[in-house]
Amino acid sequence: MTKPAPARKRAIPSLEVERVQTGVKIEKRLLKVLKGLAEYHDMTLGDLLEGIVLHAFEGKAPFERSTLERIAQLKKIYGLDLDARASHRMKEKET
């Protein structure tokens, strides 16, 4: 008896969007973790952020367990000790 052929994945059509350049200030270590994660997944930082935000807008988790493990490693490497509770308490360092 032969094995059935694997099902072919349908090609997902591209969506044409208009992107704009923006200047956003972000915590330095957080940015390093995000850049590291984007590099790990071979995508741009903008693509990563868009994916995170689109998932968040629908109340969905943007990452699988394996990606969360990678994020934990990157946080350790870059000394990022912030969590969600810090999001409303951060203020920029005065120079």
N, C-alpha and C positions, 0 to 999 in steps of 0.2 A: 504494500500500500504506500503510495507516495504522499508526501507532505503537501498541503495546499500552498500555493504561492502566497508570499506575504502581501497584505493589502497595500496598495500604493497610496501615499499621502497626496492629497489634493494640493495643488499649488495655491497658496494664499495670495490673492491679488494685492498689489501695492496700493497704498493710499497716497495720493499726491497732496502735500500740505505746504503751507507757506511758513517758513521759519524766519525768526528775526534774531539779530545779535543783541544780547543784553549784558549789562554790567551788574552783577549781583555779588554782594559781599557775603562770605560764608566763613564759618570757623575753619581755621587753617588745618587742623588735624582731621576734621570731618571731610574736608575737600580731598586730602591725601587718601583717605579710605575710599571715597567715591571714585577717584581717579584710578586707584589700584584695582577696584572691583571692575570698572569699565575696561581696563586693560586686560584683566583676567578673562573677561567675556568677549574680548576683541570687538568692542563697540566704543562709540564716542561717549564722552561724558554727557552730552546733551541727550543722546538716545537713552542712556541709563536713567537720567532724571525724568525724561518724559514717561518712561515705563513705570517708574516708581509713583509718579503723580497720578497717572491714569488708573493704576491699581488702587491707590488711596482714595481717589474720587468715587470709586465703586465700593469702598469698604473691603477691598480684597488685599490679602497679603501679597506683596510683590516678589517674595523670595521663597525658594524651596529650602529644605533643611540643609542641603549641601552648601548652598550659597550663604546661608546664615553662619555656617561653620567657617567659611572663607572670610566673611565679614569679621567674625570674632578674631581670627588670626590677624587680619589687617589692622583692626583696632589695637591689638596688642603691639604690633610692630610700630605703629605710629603714635602710640601713647594716648589714644582716644578713650577717655574715661567718662564721657558724657553719655547719658541715656535720655529717654523721652521726657523724663521729669525735668531735665535741664532746659527744655525748649522754650519755656516762658520766663526763664530767669537769667538768660545770658545777656550781658551788656558788653559793648566794645571797650577794650582796654584803652585808657587814656594815655596818650603819648606826649 
